[in-house]
Amino acid sequence: MQVLVFKTNLEDQGQILNAGQLLHPIRGIHRWNVDMHDIDNILRIEADPTLSPRIIENTLQTGGWLCEELTD
């Protein structure tokens, strides 16, 4: 299992629900959440180690949101 962390511009529950509809069909995601109390509206995803962060970035960017992986 890996934890992927992304900076987003998801600003409210409606946007989070819409983003969830895009994330739901992606194989390998086990759990995800958005920290609305963080200035970067952090999206954390628990996923299989084979899931590429680019898939998440591209999926949310297709929906019109900023999504940028944060790395160590």
mmCIF file of the N, C-alpha and C atoms, coordinates in Angstrom:
data_MODEL
# 
_entry.id   MODEL 
# 
loop_
_atom_site.group_PDB 
_atom_site.id 
_atom_site.type_symbol 
_atom_site.label_atom_id 
_atom_site.label_alt_id 
_atom_site.label_comp_id 
_atom_site.label_asym_id 
_atom_site.label_entity_id 
_atom_site.label_seq_id 
_atom_site.pdbx_PDB_ins_code 
_atom_site.Cartn_x 
_atom_site.Cartn_y 
_atom_site.Cartn_z 
_atom_site.occupancy 
_atom_site.B_iso_or_equiv 
_atom_site.pdbx_formal_charge 
_atom_site.auth_seq_id 
_atom_site.auth_comp_id 
_atom_site.auth_asym_id 
_atom_site.auth_atom_id 
_atom_site.pdbx_PDB_model_num 
ATOM 1   N N  . MET A 1 1  ? 0.853   -1.176 0.000   1.00 0.00 ? 1  MET A N  1 
ATOM 2   C CA . MET A 1 1  ? 0.000   0.000  0.000   1.00 0.00 ? 1  MET A CA 1 
ATOM 3   C C  . MET A 1 1  ? 0.893   1.232  0.000   1.00 0.00 ? 1  MET A C  1 
ATOM 4   N N  . GLN A 1 2  ? 0.497   2.236  -0.760  1.00 0.00 ? 2  GLN A N  1 
ATOM 5   C CA . GLN A 1 2  ? 1.194   3.512  -0.781  1.00 0.00 ? 2  GLN A CA 1 
ATOM 6   C C  . GLN A 1 2  ? 0.211   4.621  -0.442  1.00 0.00 ? 2  GLN A C  1 
ATOM 7   N N  . VAL A 1 3  ? 0.738   5.739  0.056   1.00 0.00 ? 3  VAL A N  1 
ATOM 8   C CA . VAL A 1 3  ? -0.081  6.921  0.309   1.00 0.00 ? 3  VAL A CA 1 
ATOM 9   C C  . VAL A 1 3  ? 0.406   8.004  -0.645  1.00 0.00 ? 3  VAL A C  1 
ATOM 10  N N  . LEU A 1 4  ? -0.504  8.461  -1.486  1.00 0.00 ? 4  LEU A N  1 
ATOM 11  C CA . LEU A 1 4  ? -0.208  9.534  -2.432  1.00 0.00 ? 4  LEU A CA 1 
ATOM 12  C C  . LEU A 1 4  ? -0.793  10.824 -1.868  1.00 0.00 ? 4  LEU A C  1 
ATOM 13  N N  . VAL A 1 5  ? -0.064  11.926 -1.991  1.00 0.00 ? 5  VAL A N  1 
ATOM 14  C CA . VAL A 1 5  ? -0.493  13.198 -1.429  1.00 0.00 ? 5  VAL A CA 1 
ATOM 15  C C  . VAL A 1 5  ? -0.442  14.259 -2.532  1.00 0.00 ? 5  VAL A C  1 
ATOM 16  N N  . PHE A 1 6  ? -1.543  15.002 -2.655  1.00 0.00 ? 6  PHE A N  1 
ATOM 17  C CA . PHE A 1 6  ? -1.663  15.991 -3.722  1.00 0.00 ? 6  PHE A CA 1 
ATOM 18  C C  . PHE A 1 6  ? -2.154  17.324 -3.180  1.00 0.00 ? 6  PHE A C  1 
ATOM 19  N N  . LYS A 1 7  ? -1.649  18.393 -3.751  1.00 0.00 ? 7  LYS A N  1 
ATOM 20  C CA . LYS A 1 7  ? -2.178  19.732 -3.535  1.00 0.00 ? 7  LYS A CA 1 
ATOM 21  C C  . LYS A 1 7  ? -3.322  19.895 -4.531  1.00 0.00 ? 7  LYS A C  1 
ATOM 22  N N  . THR A 1 8  ? -4.471  20.424 -4.067  1.00 0.00 ? 8  THR A N  1 
ATOM 23  C CA . THR A 1 8  ? -5.612  20.625 -4.964  1.00 0.00 ? 8  THR A CA 1 
ATOM 24  C C  . THR A 1 8  ? -6.227  22.004 -4.737  1.00 0.00 ? 8  THR A C  1 
ATOM 25  N N  . ASN A 1 9  ? -7.186  22.322 -5.566  1.00 0.00 ? 9  ASN A N  1 
ATOM 26  C CA . ASN A 1 9  ? -7.994  23.517 -5.336  1.00 0.00 ? 9  ASN A CA 1 
ATOM 27  C C  . ASN A 1 9  ? -9.462  23.138 -5.112  1.00 0.00 ? 9  ASN A C  1 
ATOM 28  N N  . LEU A 1 10 ? -9.691  21.945 -4.564  1.00 0.00 ? 10 LEU A N  1 
ATOM 29  C CA . LEU A 1 10 ? -11.050 21.532 -4.202  1.00 0.00 ? 10 LEU A CA 1 
ATOM 30  C C  . LEU A 1 10 ? -11.480 22.375 -3.012  1.00 0.00 ? 10 LEU A C  1 
ATOM 31  N N  . GLU A 1 11 ? -12.557 23.144 -3.166  1.00 0.00 ? 11 GLU A N  1 
ATOM 32  C CA . GLU A 1 11 ? -12.888 24.159 -2.167  1.00 0.00 ? 11 GLU A CA 1 
ATOM 33  C C  . GLU A 1 11 ? -14.125 23.875 -1.340  1.00 0.00 ? 11 GLU A C  1 
ATOM 34  N N  . ASP A 1 12 ? -14.980 22.945 -1.750  1.00 0.00 ? 12 ASP A N  1 
ATOM 35  C CA . ASP A 1 12 ? -16.195 22.704 -0.975  1.00 0.00 ? 12 ASP A CA 1 
ATOM 36  C C  . ASP A 1 12 ? -16.665 21.266 -1.164  1.00 0.00 ? 12 ASP A C  1 
ATOM 37  N N  . GLN A 1 13 ? -17.669 20.893 -0.375  1.00 0.00 ? 13 GLN A N  1 
ATOM 38  C CA . GLN A 1 13 ? -18.160 19.511 -0.400  1.00 0.00 ? 13 GLN A CA 1 
ATOM 39  C C  . GLN A 1 13 ? -18.679 19.109 -1.774  1.00 0.00 ? 13 GLN A C  1 
ATOM 40  N N  . GLY A 1 14 ? -19.300 20.017 -2.491  1.00 0.00 ? 14 GLY A N  1 
ATOM 41  C CA . GLY A 1 14 ? -19.807 19.709 -3.830  1.00 0.00 ? 14 GLY A CA 1 
ATOM 42  C C  . GLY A 1 14 ? -18.683 19.330 -4.774  1.00 0.00 ? 14 GLY A C  1 
ATOM 43  N N  . GLN A 1 15 ? -17.600 20.088 -4.729  1.00 0.00 ? 15 GLN A N  1 
ATOM 44  C CA . GLN A 1 15 ? -16.450 19.774 -5.579  1.00 0.00 ? 15 GLN A CA 1 
ATOM 45  C C  . GLN A 1 15 ? -15.812 18.455 -5.174  1.00 0.00 ? 15 GLN A C  1 
ATOM 46  N N  . ILE A 1 16 ? -15.754 18.207 -3.874  1.00 0.00 ? 16 ILE A N  1 
ATOM 47  C CA . ILE A 1 16 ? -15.185 16.940 -3.404  1.00 0.00 ? 16 ILE A CA 1 
ATOM 48  C C  . ILE A 1 16 ? -16.040 15.770 -3.878  1.00 0.00 ? 16 ILE A C  1 
ATOM 49  N N  . LEU A 1 17 ? -17.354 15.906 -3.816  1.00 0.00 ? 17 LEU A N  1 
ATOM 50  C CA . LEU A 1 17 ? -18.237 14.841 -4.307  1.00 0.00 ? 17 LEU A CA 1 
ATOM 51  C C  . LEU A 1 17 ? -18.053 14.614 -5.802  1.00 0.00 ? 17 LEU A C  1 
ATOM 52  N N  . ASN A 1 18 ? -17.940 15.701 -6.557  1.00 0.00 ? 18 ASN A N  1 
ATOM 53  C CA . ASN A 1 18 ? -17.724 15.573 -8.007  1.00 0.00 ? 18 ASN A CA 1 
ATOM 54  C C  . ASN A 1 18 ? -16.377 14.923 -8.307  1.00 0.00 ? 18 ASN A C  1 
ATOM 55  N N  . ALA A 1 19 ? -15.346 15.318 -7.566  1.00 0.00 ? 19 ALA A N  1 
ATOM 56  C CA . ALA A 1 19 ? -14.031 14.698 -7.751  1.00 0.00 ? 19 ALA A CA 1 
ATOM 57  C C  . ALA A 1 19 ? -14.105 13.217 -7.399  1.00 0.00 ? 19 ALA A C  1 
ATOM 58  N N  . GLY A 1 20 ? -14.858 12.880 -6.370  1.00 0.00 ? 20 GLY A N  1 
ATOM 59  C CA . GLY A 1 20 ? -15.014 11.483 -5.979  1.00 0.00 ? 20 GLY A CA 1 
ATOM 60  C C  . GLY A 1 20 ? -15.630 10.644 -7.072  1.00 0.00 ? 20 GLY A C  1 
ATOM 61  N N  . GLN A 1 21 ? -16.543 11.231 -7.825  1.00 0.00 ? 21 GLN A N  1 
ATOM 62  C CA . GLN A 1 21 ? -17.142 10.496 -8.944  1.00 0.00 ? 21 GLN A CA 1 
ATOM 63  C C  . GLN A 1 21 ? -16.100 10.178 -10.009 1.00 0.00 ? 21 GLN A C  1 
ATOM 64  N N  . LEU A 1 22 ? -15.110 11.033 -10.147 1.00 0.00 ? 22 LEU A N  1 
ATOM 65  C CA . LEU A 1 22 ? -14.027 10.772 -11.098 1.00 0.00 ? 22 LEU A CA 1 
ATOM 66  C C  . LEU A 1 22 ? -13.030 9.759  -10.537 1.00 0.00 ? 22 LEU A C  1 
ATOM 67  N N  . LEU A 1 23 ? -12.805 9.812  -9.226  1.00 0.00 ? 23 LEU A N  1 
ATOM 68  C CA . LEU A 1 23 ? -11.830 8.910  -8.602  1.00 0.00 ? 23 LEU A CA 1 
ATOM 69  C C  . LEU A 1 23 ? -12.377 7.499  -8.427  1.00 0.00 ? 23 LEU A C  1 
ATOM 70  N N  . HIS A 1 24 ? -13.670 7.376  -8.212  1.00 0.00 ? 24 HIS A N  1 
ATOM 71  C CA . HIS A 1 24 ? -14.283 6.084  -7.900  1.00 0.00 ? 24 HIS A CA 1 
ATOM 72  C C  . HIS A 1 24 ? -13.937 4.968  -8.894  1.00 0.00 ? 24 HIS A C  1 
ATOM 73  N N  . PRO A 1 25 ? -13.977 5.224  -10.207 1.00 0.00 ? 25 PRO A N  1 
ATOM 74  C CA . PRO A 1 25 ? -13.690 4.118  -11.140 1.00 0.00 ? 25 PRO A CA 1 
ATOM 75  C C  . PRO A 1 25 ? -12.215 3.721  -11.252 1.00 0.00 ? 25 PRO A C  1 
ATOM 76  N N  . ILE A 1 26 ? -11.313 4.477  -10.643 1.00 0.00 ? 26 ILE A N  1 
ATOM 77  C CA . ILE A 1 26 ? -9.887  4.175  -10.784 1.00 0.00 ? 26 ILE A CA 1 
ATOM 78  C C  . ILE A 1 26 ? -9.535  2.957  -9.934  1.00 0.00 ? 26 ILE A C  1 
ATOM 79  N N  . ARG A 1 27 ? -9.071  1.915  -10.596 1.00 0.00 ? 27 ARG A N  1 
ATOM 80  C CA . ARG A 1 27 ? -8.676  0.691  -9.892  1.00 0.00 ? 27 ARG A CA 1 
ATOM 81  C C  . ARG A 1 27 ? -7.434  0.952  -9.056  1.00 0.00 ? 27 ARG A C  1 
ATOM 82  N N  . GLY A 1 28 ? -7.431  0.378  -7.882  1.00 0.00 ? 28 GLY A N  1 
ATOM 83  C CA . GLY A 1 28 ? -6.258  0.480  -7.023  1.00 0.00 ? 28 GLY A CA 1 
ATOM 84  C C  . GLY A 1 28 ? -6.406  1.476  -5.895  1.00 0.00 ? 28 GLY A C  1 
ATOM 85  N N  . ILE A 1 29 ? -7.432  2.325  -5.941  1.00 0.00 ? 29 ILE A N  1 
ATOM 86  C CA . ILE A 1 29 ? -7.666  3.258  -4.840  1.00 0.00 ? 29 ILE A CA 1 
ATOM 87  C C  . ILE A 1 29 ? -8.460  2.523  -3.763  1.00 0.00 ? 29 ILE A C  1 
ATOM 88  N N  . HIS A 1 30 ? -7.931  2.559  -2.539  1.00 0.00 ? 30 HIS A N  1 
ATOM 89  C CA . HIS A 1 30 ? -8.616  1.909  -1.424  1.00 0.00 ? 30 HIS A CA 1 
ATOM 90  C C  . HIS A 1 30 ? -9.390  2.916  -0.582  1.00 0.00 ? 30 HIS A C  1 
ATOM 91  N N  . ARG A 1 31 ? -8.792  4.071  -0.361  1.00 0.00 ? 31 ARG A N  1 
ATOM 92  C CA . ARG A 1 31 ? -9.398  5.093  0.477   1.00 0.00 ? 31 ARG A CA 1 
ATOM 93  C C  . ARG A 1 31 ? -8.844  6.446  0.072   1.00 0.00 ? 31 ARG A C  1 
ATOM 94  N N  . TRP A 1 32 ? -9.653  7.486  0.229   1.00 0.00 ? 32 TRP A N  1 
ATOM 95  C CA . TRP A 1 32 ? -9.153  8.829  -0.059  1.00 0.00 ? 32 TRP A CA 1 
ATOM 96  C C  . TRP A 1 32 ? -9.906  9.847  0.787   1.00 0.00 ? 32 TRP A C  1 
ATOM 97  N N  . ASN A 1 33 ? -9.282  11.001 1.001   1.00 0.00 ? 33 ASN A N  1 
ATOM 98  C CA . ASN A 1 33 ? -9.942  12.103 1.687   1.00 0.00 ? 33 ASN A CA 1 
ATOM 99  C C  . ASN A 1 33 ? -9.274  13.409 1.306   1.00 0.00 ? 33 ASN A C  1 
ATOM 100 N N  . VAL A 1 34 ? -9.987  14.501 1.556   1.00 0.00 ? 34 VAL A N  1 
ATOM 101 C CA . VAL A 1 34 ? -9.471  15.844 1.293   1.00 0.00 ? 34 VAL A CA 1 
ATOM 102 C C  . VAL A 1 34 ? -9.468  16.599 2.616   1.00 0.00 ? 34 VAL A C  1 
ATOM 103 N N  . ASP A 1 35 ? -8.330  17.181 2.962   1.00 0.00 ? 35 ASP A N  1 
ATOM 104 C CA . ASP A 1 35 ? -8.197  17.981 4.174   1.00 0.00 ? 35 ASP A CA 1 
ATOM 105 C C  . ASP A 1 35 ? -8.493  19.434 3.838   1.00 0.00 ? 35 ASP A C  1 
ATOM 106 N N  . MET A 1 36 ? -9.734  19.852 4.099   1.00 0.00 ? 36 MET A N  1 
ATOM 107 C CA . MET A 1 36 ? -10.153 21.218 3.785   1.00 0.00 ? 36 MET A CA 1 
ATOM 108 C C  . MET A 1 36 ? -9.581  22.245 4.765   1.00 0.00 ? 36 MET A C  1 
ATOM 109 N N  . HIS A 1 37 ? -8.988  21.771 5.861   1.00 0.00 ? 37 HIS A N  1 
ATOM 110 C CA . HIS A 1 37 ? -8.394  22.681 6.845   1.00 0.00 ? 37 HIS A CA 1 
ATOM 111 C C  . HIS A 1 37 ? -6.950  23.023 6.506   1.00 0.00 ? 37 HIS A C  1 
ATOM 112 N N  . ASP A 1 38 ? -6.376  22.317 5.558   1.00 0.00 ? 38 ASP A N  1 
ATOM 113 C CA . ASP A 1 38 ? -5.019  22.589 5.097   1.00 0.00 ? 38 ASP A CA 1 
ATOM 114 C C  . ASP A 1 38 ? -5.077  23.649 4.003   1.00 0.00 ? 38 ASP A C  1 
ATOM 115 N N  . ILE A 1 39 ? -4.151  24.564 4.005   1.00 0.00 ? 39 ILE A N  1 
ATOM 116 C CA . ILE A 1 39 ? -4.146  25.646 3.012   1.00 0.00 ? 39 ILE A CA 1 
ATOM 117 C C  . ILE A 1 39 ? -4.062  25.127 1.575   1.00 0.00 ? 39 ILE A C  1 
ATOM 118 N N  . ASP A 1 40 ? -3.484  23.929 1.393   1.00 0.00 ? 40 ASP A N  1 
ATOM 119 C CA . ASP A 1 40 ? -3.339  23.339 0.063   1.00 0.00 ? 40 ASP A CA 1 
ATOM 120 C C  . ASP A 1 40 ? -4.444  22.342 -0.269  1.00 0.00 ? 40 ASP A C  1 
ATOM 121 N N  . ASN A 1 41 ? -5.498  22.282 0.572   1.00 0.00 ? 41 ASN A N  1 
ATOM 122 C CA . ASN A 1 41 ? -6.622  21.350 0.334   1.00 0.00 ? 41 ASN A CA 1 
ATOM 123 C C  . ASN A 1 41 ? -6.094  19.976 -0.084  1.00 0.00 ? 41 ASN A C  1 
ATOM 124 N N  . ILE A 1 42 ? -5.337  19.373 0.817   1.00 0.00 ? 42 ILE A N  1 
ATOM 125 C CA . ILE A 1 42 ? -4.595  18.150 0.539   1.00 0.00 ? 42 ILE A CA 1 
ATOM 126 C C  . ILE A 1 42 ? -5.522  16.959 0.278   1.00 0.00 ? 42 ILE A C  1 
ATOM 127 N N  . LEU A 1 43 ? -5.274  16.290 -0.832  1.00 0.00 ? 43 LEU A N  1 
ATOM 128 C CA . LEU A 1 43 ? -5.931  15.035 -1.175  1.00 0.00 ? 43 LEU A CA 1 
ATOM 129 C C  . LEU A 1 43 ? -4.956  13.919 -0.835  1.00 0.00 ? 43 LEU A C  1 
ATOM 130 N N  . ARG A 1 44 ? -5.387  12.999 0.041   1.00 0.00 ? 44 ARG A N  1 
ATOM 131 C CA . ARG A 1 44 ? -4.576  11.826 0.387   1.00 0.00 ? 44 ARG A CA 1 
ATOM 132 C C  . ARG A 1 44 ? -5.283  10.594 -0.135  1.00 0.00 ? 44 ARG A C  1 
ATOM 133 N N  . ILE A 1 45 ? -4.521  9.751  -0.795  1.00 0.00 ? 45 ILE A N  1 
ATOM 134 C CA . ILE A 1 45 ? -5.079  8.533  -1.367  1.00 0.00 ? 45 ILE A CA 1 
ATOM 135 C C  . ILE A 1 45 ? -4.251  7.342  -0.913  1.00 0.00 ? 45 ILE A C  1 
ATOM 136 N N  . GLU A 1 46 ? -4.926  6.347  -0.339  1.00 0.00 ? 46 GLU A N  1 
ATOM 137 C CA . GLU A 1 46 ? -4.298  5.066  -0.041  1.00 0.00 ? 46 GLU A CA 1 
ATOM 138 C C  . GLU A 1 46 ? -4.572  4.174  -1.242  1.00 0.00 ? 46 GLU A C  1 
ATOM 139 N N  . ALA A 1 47 ? -3.505  3.655  -1.830  1.00 0.00 ? 47 ALA A N  1 
ATOM 140 C CA . ALA A 1 47 ? -3.649  2.941  -3.102  1.00 0.00 ? 47 ALA A CA 1 
ATOM 141 C C  . ALA A 1 47 ? -2.654  1.802  -3.221  1.00 0.00 ? 47 ALA A C  1 
ATOM 142 N N  . ASP A 1 48 ? -2.926  0.940  -4.185  1.00 0.00 ? 48 ASP A N  1 
ATOM 143 C CA . ASP A 1 48 ? -1.981  -0.114 -4.537  1.00 0.00 ? 48 ASP A CA 1 
ATOM 144 C C  . ASP A 1 48 ? -0.672  0.537  -4.992  1.00 0.00 ? 48 ASP A C  1 
ATOM 145 N N  . PRO A 1 49 ? 0.457   -0.118 -4.766  1.00 0.00 ? 49 PRO A N  1 
ATOM 146 C CA . PRO A 1 49 ? 1.742   0.458  -5.163  1.00 0.00 ? 49 PRO A CA 1 
ATOM 147 C C  . PRO A 1 49 ? 1.906   0.627  -6.671  1.00 0.00 ? 49 PRO A C  1 
ATOM 148 N N  . THR A 1 50 ? 1.060   -0.017 -7.445  1.00 0.00 ? 50 THR A N  1 
ATOM 149 C CA . THR A 1 50 ? 1.176   0.087  -8.908  1.00 0.00 ? 50 THR A CA 1 
ATOM 150 C C  . THR A 1 50 ? 0.438   1.300  -9.474  1.00 0.00 ? 50 THR A C  1 
ATOM 151 N N  . LEU A 1 51 ? -0.369  1.976  -8.659  1.00 0.00 ? 51 LEU A N  1 
ATOM 152 C CA . LEU A 1 51 ? -1.125  3.124  -9.157  1.00 0.00 ? 51 LEU A CA 1 
ATOM 153 C C  . LEU A 1 51 ? -0.201  4.323  -9.330  1.00 0.00 ? 51 LEU A C  1 
ATOM 154 N N  . SER A 1 52 ? -0.183  4.870  -10.523 1.00 0.00 ? 52 SER A N  1 
ATOM 155 C CA . SER A 1 52 ? 0.657   6.027  -10.820 1.00 0.00 ? 52 SER A CA 1 
ATOM 156 C C  . SER A 1 52 ? -0.021  7.320  -10.367 1.00 0.00 ? 52 SER A C  1 
ATOM 157 N N  . PRO A 1 53 ? 0.716   8.197  -9.703  1.00 0.00 ? 53 PRO A N  1 
ATOM 158 C CA . PRO A 1 53 ? 0.166   9.495  -9.319  1.00 0.00 ? 53 PRO A CA 1 
ATOM 159 C C  . PRO A 1 53 ? -0.305  10.312 -10.525 1.00 0.00 ? 53 PRO A C  1 
ATOM 160 N N  . ARG A 1 54 ? 0.302   10.081 -11.686 1.00 0.00 ? 54 ARG A N  1 
ATOM 161 C CA . ARG A 1 54 ? -0.094  10.827 -12.894 1.00 0.00 ? 54 ARG A CA 1 
ATOM 162 C C  . ARG A 1 54 ? -1.552  10.541 -13.262 1.00 0.00 ? 54 ARG A C  1 
ATOM 163 N N  . ILE A 1 55 ? -2.026  9.330  -12.981 1.00 0.00 ? 55 ILE A N  1 
ATOM 164 C CA . ILE A 1 55 ? -3.423  8.995  -13.278 1.00 0.00 ? 55 ILE A CA 1 
ATOM 165 C C  . ILE A 1 55 ? -4.352  9.883  -12.454 1.00 0.00 ? 55 ILE A C  1 
ATOM 166 N N  . ILE A 1 56 ? -4.021  10.068 -11.187 1.00 0.00 ? 56 ILE A N  1 
ATOM 167 C CA . ILE A 1 56 ? -4.837  10.919 -10.319 1.00 0.00 ? 56 ILE A CA 1 
ATOM 168 C C  . ILE A 1 56 ? -4.783  12.367 -10.800 1.00 0.00 ? 56 ILE A C  1 
ATOM 169 N N  . GLU A 1 57 ? -3.572  12.861 -11.069 1.00 0.00 ? 57 GLU A N  1 
ATOM 170 C CA . GLU A 1 57 ? -3.424  14.240 -11.544 1.00 0.00 ? 57 GLU A CA 1 
ATOM 171 C C  . GLU A 1 57 ? -4.219  14.468 -12.823 1.00 0.00 ? 57 GLU A C  1 
ATOM 172 N N  . ASN A 1 58 ? -4.049  13.588 -13.796 1.00 0.00 ? 58 ASN A N  1 
ATOM 173 C CA . ASN A 1 58 ? -4.731  13.749 -15.076 1.00 0.00 ? 58 ASN A CA 1 
ATOM 174 C C  . ASN A 1 58 ? -6.248  13.662 -14.928 1.00 0.00 ? 58 ASN A C  1 
ATOM 175 N N  . THR A 1 59 ? -6.714  12.755 -14.086 1.00 0.00 ? 59 THR A N  1 
ATOM 176 C CA . THR A 1 59 ? -8.156  12.587 -13.901 1.00 0.00 ? 59 THR A CA 1 
ATOM 177 C C  . THR A 1 59 ? -8.778  13.852 -13.322 1.00 0.00 ? 59 THR A C  1 
ATOM 178 N N  . LEU A 1 60 ? -8.184  14.397 -12.263 1.00 0.00 ? 60 LEU A N  1 
ATOM 179 C CA . LEU A 1 60 ? -8.765  15.596 -11.652 1.00 0.00 ? 60 LEU A CA 1 
ATOM 180 C C  . LEU A 1 60 ? -8.569  16.822 -12.537 1.00 0.00 ? 60 LEU A C  1 
ATOM 181 N N  . GLN A 1 61 ? -7.461  16.906 -13.249 1.00 0.00 ? 61 GLN A N  1 
ATOM 182 C CA . GLN A 1 61 ? -7.252  18.028 -14.161 1.00 0.00 ? 61 GLN A CA 1 
ATOM 183 C C  . GLN A 1 61 ? -8.267  17.998 -15.300 1.00 0.00 ? 61 GLN A C  1 
ATOM 184 N N  . THR A 1 62 ? -8.657  16.807 -15.732 1.00 0.00 ? 62 THR A N  1 
ATOM 185 C CA . THR A 1 62 ? -9.701  16.678 -16.747 1.00 0.00 ? 62 THR A CA 1 
ATOM 186 C C  . THR A 1 62 ? -11.018 17.248 -16.232 1.00 0.00 ? 62 THR A C  1 
ATOM 187 N N  . GLY A 1 63 ? -11.255 17.108 -14.924 1.00 0.00 ? 63 GLY A N  1 
ATOM 188 C CA . GLY A 1 63 ? -12.458 17.660 -14.301 1.00 0.00 ? 63 GLY A CA 1 
ATOM 189 C C  . GLY A 1 63 ? -12.374 19.155 -14.043 1.00 0.00 ? 63 GLY A C  1 
ATOM 190 N N  . GLY A 1 64 ? -11.210 19.755 -14.331 1.00 0.00 ? 64 GLY A N  1 
ATOM 191 C CA . GLY A 1 64 ? -11.064 21.197 -14.194 1.00 0.00 ? 64 GLY A CA 1 
ATOM 192 C C  . GLY A 1 64 ? -10.402 21.653 -12.903 1.00 0.00 ? 64 GLY A C  1 
ATOM 193 N N  . TRP A 1 65 ? -9.851  20.722 -12.128 1.00 0.00 ? 65 TRP A N  1 
ATOM 194 C CA . TRP A 1 65 ? -9.226  21.084 -10.864 1.00 0.00 ? 65 TRP A CA 1 
ATOM 195 C C  . TRP A 1 65 ? -7.720  21.009 -10.953 1.00 0.00 ? 65 TRP A C  1 
ATOM 196 N N  . LEU A 1 66 ? -7.083  21.775 -10.100 1.00 0.00 ? 66 LEU A N  1 
ATOM 197 C CA . LEU A 1 66 ? -5.640  21.690 -9.889  1.00 0.00 ? 66 LEU A CA 1 
ATOM 198 C C  . LEU A 1 66 ? -5.388  20.413 -9.098  1.00 0.00 ? 66 LEU A C  1 
ATOM 199 N N  . CYS A 1 67 ? -4.410  19.662 -9.490  1.00 0.00 ? 67 CYS A N  1 
ATOM 200 C CA . CYS A 1 67 ? -4.009  18.476 -8.734  1.00 0.00 ? 67 CYS A CA 1 
ATOM 201 C C  . CYS A 1 67 ? -2.536  18.249 -9.004  1.00 0.00 ? 67 CYS A C  1 
ATOM 202 N N  . GLU A 1 68 ? -1.725  18.426 -7.972  1.00 0.00 ? 68 GLU A N  1 
ATOM 203 C CA . GLU A 1 68 ? -0.264  18.347 -8.125  1.00 0.00 ? 68 GLU A CA 1 
ATOM 204 C C  . GLU A 1 68 ? 0.296   17.475 -7.001  1.00 0.00 ? 68 GLU A C  1 
ATOM 205 N N  . GLU A 1 69 ? 0.988   16.415 -7.378  1.00 0.00 ? 69 GLU A N  1 
ATOM 206 C CA . GLU A 1 69 ? 1.561   15.518 -6.369  1.00 0.00 ? 69 GLU A CA 1 
ATOM 207 C C  . GLU A 1 69 ? 2.612   16.258 -5.537  1.00 0.00 ? 69 GLU A C  1 
ATOM 208 N N  . LEU A 1 70 ? 2.552   16.036 -4.234  1.00 0.00 ? 70 LEU A N  1 
ATOM 209 C CA . LEU A 1 70 ? 3.571   16.557 -3.329  1.00 0.00 ? 70 LEU A CA 1 
ATOM 210 C C  . LEU A 1 70 ? 4.494   15.399 -2.979  1.00 0.00 ? 70 LEU A C  1 
ATOM 211 N N  . THR A 1 71 ? 5.773   15.599 -3.172  1.00 0.00 ? 71 THR A N  1 
ATOM 212 C CA . THR A 1 71 ? 6.751   14.558 -2.891  1.00 0.00 ? 71 THR A CA 1 
ATOM 213 C C  . THR A 1 71 ? 7.674   15.013 -1.775  1.00 0.00 ? 71 THR A C  1 
ATOM 214 N N  . ASP A 1 72 ? 8.383   14.067 -1.195  1.00 0.00 ? 72 ASP A N  1 
ATOM 215 C CA . ASP A 1 72 ? 9.303   14.371 -0.100  1.00 0.00 ? 72 ASP A CA 1 
ATOM 216 C C  . ASP A 1 72 ? 10.403  15.297 -0.522  1.00 0.00 ? 72 ASP A C  1 
# 
